[in-house]
Amino acid sequence: MAYVDNNGVKIWYEVEGIGSPVILVHGSSGNLNPWRESGITEQLNEKNKLILMDARGHGKSDKPHEPAEYLPAPKSKDIELILDDLGIGEAHFFGYSMGGRIGLDTVAHAPQRIRSLIAGGAGPSPAALLQEQMFKKGRNIKDVLEVIENKVGRLPDKARETFLANDMDALAASQDPSILDQEELYKRSLANFAKSTLMFVGTDDPRHSDIEMTVANMPNAKFISLDGLDHMGAGTKGVSSLMPQISEFLSLVDSDHN
């Protein structure tokens, strides 16, 4: 358990397991804990060194309020600094939603640090994020939770606790319209990214067509469509159902690498 410092912004990470390194990055308004609570770390940590981070603006990491602090370059640098701190040259990257987009940031700015990319519910287009725009500066976090629960029902107690602990101004900065549109950067870098990639998304997620088309233009990527799942469902039920395939994917990449 440690912090790294990226130009004054401290990023918290934890490590468990032994083996080939995998960075796990959560979605917006979350933190590293659900990777453990959902049993995902237990399924991976016998063969992998798992690096769980609280993304900037979340959890125990610092929470800057300036949108520029959430551009692709500093978010990619967070990944690089964690790997440097651990003396690791490259690692598998596994992220969902915002976490997946941090993977795209790293592909754009430090592709040499990624052994393989697993990204769920994350594509180049900012359209879905711009449409949702739940997090706005000065808005009450409890009001946002009420909107979410009116749509999906009451969240589990731990998820509610995590959500309510968020810094609304940091979340608003991380999804500011001025910095969300990195579509051309992502498309260009992904089209040139030849390392093994697995991207998945629910059929009821508005990101579906964007991610499907993105994978079709990548040289070494596999696309998985999760029938009947929306963005939240694919991040919970979907990820759990895919763990055997994800474990196999990581093992195959490592065997080819060795």
C-alpha positions as CSV (number, residue, x, y, z in Angstrom):
1,M,0.0,0.0,0.0
2,A,1.5,3.3,-1.1
3,Y,1.2,6.7,-2.7
4,V,2.9,8.0,-5.8
5,D,3.1,11.7,-6.5
6,N,2.3,13.0,-10.0
7,N,3.2,16.7,-10.0
8,G,1.7,17.2,-6.6
9,V,-1.3,14.9,-7.0
10,K,-1.0,11.8,-4.8
11,I,-2.3,8.5,-6.2
12,W,-3.1,5.6,-3.9
13,Y,-2.5,2.0,-4.9
14,E,-2.4,-1.4,-3.3
15,V,-0.9,-4.7,-4.3
16,E,-1.8,-8.4,-3.8
17,G,-1.1,-11.7,-5.4
18,I,2.0,-13.1,-7.1
19,G,2.7,-13.5,-10.8
20,S,2.2,-11.5,-14.0
21,P,1.2,-7.9,-13.1
22,V,-2.4,-6.6,-13.8
23,I,-3.5,-3.1,-13.1
24,L,-7.2,-2.8,-12.1
25,V,-9.0,0.5,-12.5
26,H,-12.5,1.2,-11.4
27,G,-15.3,3.4,-12.9
28,S,-16.3,6.9,-12.1
29,S,-17.5,7.6,-8.5
30,G,-16.0,4.3,-7.4
31,N,-12.8,3.1,-5.7
32,L,-10.6,0.0,-5.6
33,N,-12.7,-1.9,-3.0
34,P,-15.3,-3.4,-5.3
35,W,-12.7,-5.5,-7.1
36,R,-12.3,-7.4,-3.9
37,E,-15.9,-7.2,-2.8
38,S,-17.1,-8.8,-6.1
39,G,-14.6,-11.6,-5.8
40,I,-12.6,-10.6,-8.9
41,T,-9.3,-10.3,-7.1
42,E,-9.8,-13.8,-5.6
43,Q,-10.1,-15.2,-9.1
44,L,-7.0,-13.6,-10.4
45,N,-4.5,-13.3,-7.5
46,E,-3.1,-16.8,-7.6
47,K,-1.5,-16.3,-11.0
48,N,-1.2,-12.5,-11.0
49,K,0.2,-9.6,-9.1
50,L,-2.8,-7.3,-8.8
51,I,-2.2,-3.6,-8.7
52,L,-5.4,-1.9,-7.5
53,M,-5.5,1.9,-7.7
54,D,-7.9,4.7,-6.6
55,A,-8.0,6.8,-9.8
56,R,-7.3,10.5,-9.3
57,G,-10.4,12.2,-7.9
58,H,-11.5,9.1,-6.1
59,G,-11.0,7.1,-2.9
60,K,-7.8,7.8,-1.1
61,S,-6.2,9.6,-4.0
62,D,-6.1,13.3,-4.3
63,K,-9.1,15.1,-5.8
64,P,-8.1,18.1,-7.8
65,H,-10.9,20.4,-8.9
66,E,-9.3,21.6,-12.2
67,P,-10.5,19.8,-15.4
68,A,-7.0,19.9,-16.9
69,E,-5.9,17.5,-14.2
70,Y,-8.0,14.9,-15.8
71,L,-6.7,15.1,-19.3
72,P,-5.2,11.9,-20.8
73,A,-1.6,12.8,-20.2
74,P,-1.7,13.1,-16.4
75,K,-3.9,10.0,-16.0
76,S,-1.5,8.0,-18.1
77,K,1.4,9.3,-16.1
78,D,-0.4,8.0,-12.9
79,I,-0.1,4.5,-14.4
80,E,3.5,4.9,-15.3
81,L,4.5,6.2,-11.9
82,I,2.8,3.3,-10.1
83,L,4.6,0.8,-12.4
84,D,7.9,2.7,-11.8
85,D,7.4,2.6,-8.1
86,L,7.0,-1.2,-8.3
87,G,9.9,-1.6,-10.7
88,I,7.6,-3.1,-13.4
89,G,8.2,-2.4,-17.0
90,E,4.8,-3.4,-18.4
91,A,1.5,-4.8,-17.1
92,H,-1.8,-6.0,-18.2
93,F,-4.5,-3.3,-17.9
94,F,-8.1,-4.1,-16.9
95,G,-10.5,-1.3,-16.4
96,Y,-14.3,-0.6,-16.7
97,S,-16.0,2.6,-17.8
98,M,-13.8,5.5,-16.6
99,G,-11.2,2.9,-15.8
100,G,-11.3,1.6,-19.3
101,R,-10.9,5.1,-20.7
102,I,-7.8,5.5,-18.5
103,G,-6.6,2.4,-20.3
104,L,-7.2,4.3,-23.6
105,D,-5.2,7.3,-22.1
106,T,-2.3,4.9,-21.4
107,V,-2.5,3.4,-24.9
108,A,-2.3,7.0,-26.3
109,H,0.6,8.2,-24.1
110,A,2.5,5.1,-22.9
111,P,1.6,2.0,-24.9
112,Q,5.0,0.4,-24.1
113,R,3.8,0.0,-20.5
114,I,0.8,-2.1,-21.4
115,R,1.2,-5.8,-22.1
116,S,-2.5,-6.3,-22.9
117,L,-5.7,-4.2,-22.7
118,I,-9.0,-5.2,-21.2
119,A,-11.6,-2.4,-21.3
120,G,-15.3,-2.7,-20.6
121,G,-17.9,-0.1,-21.3
122,A,-15.3,2.3,-22.7
123,G,-14.9,3.6,-26.2
124,P,-13.5,6.7,-27.9
125,S,-16.8,8.6,-28.3
126,P,-17.7,10.9,-25.4
127,A,-21.4,11.0,-26.5
128,A,-22.8,8.9,-23.7
129,L,-20.8,10.7,-21.1
130,L,-21.9,14.1,-22.4
131,Q,-25.5,13.0,-22.4
132,E,-25.4,11.7,-18.9
133,Q,-23.6,14.6,-17.2
134,M,-24.7,13.7,-13.7
135,F,-21.8,15.4,-11.9
136,K,-21.9,19.1,-11.9
137,K,-20.0,21.5,-9.7
138,G,-21.9,22.6,-6.7
139,R,-24.5,19.9,-7.0
140,N,-25.4,17.8,-3.9
141,I,-24.1,14.2,-4.0
142,K,-27.2,13.0,-2.3
143,D,-29.4,14.4,-5.0
144,V,-27.4,12.6,-7.7
145,L,-27.7,9.3,-5.7
146,E,-31.5,9.8,-5.6
147,V,-31.6,10.3,-9.4
148,I,-29.6,7.1,-9.9
149,E,-31.7,5.0,-7.5
150,N,-34.9,6.3,-9.0
151,K,-33.7,4.6,-12.2
152,V,-32.1,1.4,-11.0
153,G,-33.4,0.9,-7.4
154,R,-31.6,1.2,-4.1
155,L,-27.9,0.4,-4.3
156,P,-26.2,-2.0,-1.9
157,D,-25.2,-0.3,1.3
158,K,-21.4,-0.4,0.6
159,A,-22.0,1.1,-2.9
160,R,-24.1,3.9,-1.4
161,E,-21.4,4.6,1.2
162,T,-18.7,4.7,-1.5
163,F,-20.8,7.0,-3.7
164,L,-21.8,9.4,-0.9
165,A,-18.1,9.8,0.1
166,N,-17.2,11.3,-3.3
167,D,-16.1,14.9,-3.8
168,M,-18.7,16.3,-6.2
169,D,-16.4,19.1,-7.5
170,A,-13.7,16.5,-8.3
171,L,-16.2,14.3,-10.2
172,A,-17.5,17.3,-12.1
173,A,-13.9,18.3,-13.1
174,S,-13.2,14.7,-14.3
175,Q,-16.2,14.8,-16.6
176,D,-16.0,18.4,-17.7
177,P,-17.2,18.8,-21.3
178,S,-14.0,20.7,-22.1
179,I,-11.8,17.6,-21.6
180,L,-14.1,14.7,-22.4
181,D,-13.8,14.7,-26.1
182,Q,-10.6,12.7,-26.8
183,E,-12.2,10.7,-29.6
184,E,-9.7,11.4,-32.4
185,L,-6.7,10.7,-30.0
186,Y,-8.2,7.4,-28.9
187,K,-9.2,6.2,-32.3
188,R,-5.8,7.0,-33.8
189,S,-3.8,5.4,-31.0
190,L,-6.1,2.3,-30.8
191,A,-5.9,1.7,-34.5
192,N,-2.1,1.5,-34.1
193,F,-2.1,-0.6,-30.9
194,A,-1.1,-4.1,-31.9
195,K,-1.0,-5.7,-28.5
196,S,-3.8,-8.2,-27.4
197,T,-7.0,-6.4,-26.5
198,L,-10.3,-7.5,-25.2
199,M,-13.2,-5.0,-25.2
200,F,-16.7,-5.7,-24.0
201,V,-20.0,-3.8,-23.6
202,G,-23.7,-4.5,-22.9
203,T,-26.1,-4.4,-25.8
204,D,-28.3,-1.9,-23.9
205,D,-25.3,0.5,-23.3
206,P,-25.4,3.5,-25.7
207,R,-21.6,3.0,-26.1
208,H,-22.2,-0.4,-27.8
209,S,-21.9,0.6,-31.5
210,D,-18.9,2.9,-30.8
211,I,-17.0,0.1,-29.1
212,E,-17.9,-2.5,-31.7
213,M,-16.7,-0.2,-34.5
214,T,-13.5,0.6,-32.6
215,V,-12.6,-3.0,-32.2
216,A,-13.2,-3.7,-35.9
217,N,-10.5,-1.1,-36.7
218,M,-7.9,-2.5,-34.3
219,P,-5.3,-5.0,-35.4
220,N,-5.4,-7.4,-32.5
221,A,-8.7,-7.0,-30.6
222,K,-11.6,-9.1,-29.6
223,F,-15.1,-7.8,-29.1
224,I,-17.7,-9.3,-26.6
225,S,-21.3,-8.1,-26.6
226,L,-23.2,-8.8,-23.4
227,D,-26.8,-9.4,-24.4
228,G,-29.5,-7.5,-22.4
229,L,-27.1,-5.6,-20.1
230,D,-26.8,-1.8,-19.7
231,H,-23.8,0.1,-18.6
232,M,-24.2,-0.7,-14.9
233,G,-25.2,-4.3,-15.5
234,A,-22.2,-5.0,-17.7
235,G,-19.9,-3.6,-15.0
236,T,-21.3,-6.0,-12.4
237,K,-23.0,-9.1,-13.7
238,G,-21.2,-8.8,-17.0
239,V,-17.7,-8.7,-15.5
240,S,-18.5,-11.6,-13.2
241,S,-19.7,-13.7,-16.1
242,L,-16.6,-12.9,-18.2
243,M,-14.0,-13.8,-15.6
244,P,-13.2,-17.3,-17.0
245,Q,-12.6,-15.7,-20.4
246,I,-10.6,-12.9,-18.9
247,S,-8.4,-15.3,-16.9
248,E,-7.8,-17.3,-20.1
249,F,-7.0,-14.2,-22.1
250,L,-4.4,-13.1,-19.6
251,S,-2.8,-16.6,-19.5
252,L,-2.7,-16.8,-23.3
253,V,-1.0,-13.4,-23.6
254,D,1.5,-14.3,-21.0
255,S,2.3,-17.7,-22.7
256,D,2.9,-15.9,-26.0
257,H,5.0,-13.3,-24.2
258,N,7.2,-15.9,-22.6
